Amino acid sequence: MVNNKVTQIIAANPKACYRTLYNMLDSAGLADYEPLLAAARPNCGYSCDGDDGPDPDTGITGCPVSGRCEP
């Protein structure tokens, strides 16, 4: 049941970055969501804030999922 709720939250937020989803799932009080979150956002390199410059593969500065710098 928890996995279903995690999957629903991730699917409902297709452009949310890893950090945003992590905070949403944590705030919802769900447990054991890290593996599903990691599988949903495999390109997350924790460079969401853009301080590392553009991604060498995509050319995007910040989050490769949302396409913007995340807090």
N, C-alpha and C positions, 0 to 999 in steps of 0.2 A: 504494500500500500504506500509506503514512504517513497519507494522508487517511482511509482506512478505519479505522485505529487511533484517530485523533483523533475521528472521528465516533462510534466505539464508546464511547470514554471519556466524551464529552459526553452521549451517550444514556443511559449507565449512571448518570449523576449529574444527573438532571433538576432538582434543587433546589439544586445547587451554584452559588455565585456565580462571577462572572467571575474574581475573584482566586484563588479556590480551584481552579477549573479550570485557570487559567494555571499555577499552581504544580504541579498534577498533570501537566500536559502537558510542562512544562519538566523536571520530575524524571524523566519517562519518556524523556527524550532525543529527543523528537520535534521536527522542524523544520517551519517554514512553517505553523504551526497558527493564527496570529493571525487570518487572514481567516475561517476556519471558526468560531473562537471568537467573533469579533465578530458574525458572522451569527447564532450561536446565542444570544447575549446582547445584543441590540440596545438594551435599555433600561438597560444599565450606564452609570451616570454617576459612578462612583467615589465614591459617597457611602455606601459599604457600612458605614462605622463609625457612621453615624447622627448625626454632628456637624452635618449640614446640616438636621436636622429632617425632618419627614415629606415624602414626595414629593407635590408639588401635585396630581398626577393620581390616584395610588393611595391616598394617605394613609398609606402604609407608611413607617416609619422604618427606615432601613438598606437592605439589598439588596432590590430589587424581585422578585428571583427566589426567594431563600430565605425572605424575609419576616422576617429577623432582622438584627441588627447583626453584621457580620463583622469579624474582626480585620484 
